[in-house]
Amino acid sequence: MVTWLGVLLLACSGSGGEDDGEKDAKPVTVVNVQTVEPGVVVERLATMATVEAERSADLVPVAPGIVRSIHADEGDPVSRGELLAVLESVSLQAGVERSRAEVGRLQSQVAQLEALHAQGAVSEKDLDDLRYQLRSARVNAAEASKSFGQTRISAPFDGVVARRDARVGELASGSRVFQVVDLDSLLVRVDLPERDVARVEAGQPARLTSAYDEEVRGTGTIDRVSPVIDPSSGTFRVTVDVDDDQPLRPGQFVKVELEVDRHEGVLVVPRKAVLWEDGRPHVFVMGDPDPPEPPKEGEEPKE
């Protein structure tokens, strides 16, 4: 059996009256003994990073428009295609009306030329040219109608509304009106020094701890390891896929611990039992005490 010792020297002394005399102080050794048992030794690389959402979208209107209605707010869960806001764009609406009017005008002319062509008054080429113009007008009308539909801001995927920057009555133009994130697709990107590139690989587990609340913890797995080293910083990028149903949130600052080595079934001792001297670790081991020496001839046995 192998054990480690923690040694503490206590100076014990007694005092009494003048008649009792002084008693000599005797050192007393108090030893804490613990059996060394097989355990697990894990080596981790620690760094700091920020939690991100793999799917995060800033929604910006295609054309300027006045916000007429808001249908979702921050914290609301949304589904793909769900309406978030409606804008009113005068320029887009006018463009749709002009394109539809052009289609109607050309349809009327084509009908007239077809009647004249049947009478032999119009050539086939003139009729084909007008038909081509009608097809082009219909394409333009479809594009205008689709652009007009962009005044309806919809969720691009299932997620949660993280930011709502639009207000009813204001002009939305070239800036974000909503941000939608998927809380089930969280990840952490960390940059590690080049010396660790051979020790990190996909599939290794990771522990995540909030930098401001150690009770908030999460787990993950290394998903990707960049194959190149950044020459300006001497680091390489590692992407950790955060497990589902974690208490972490996008933007949260966390401590990341990557498990790069594990030894199971090895003898372990508490860290506090290891003493360092000249840069080398030492551990006290308890052994059998030396037997008392036999008394010499003519001497009294020692108690």
Order of alpha helices (4+ residues) and beta strands (2+ residues): beta-beta-beta-beta-beta-beta-beta-alpha-alpha-beta-beta-beta-beta-beta-beta-beta-beta-beta-beta-beta
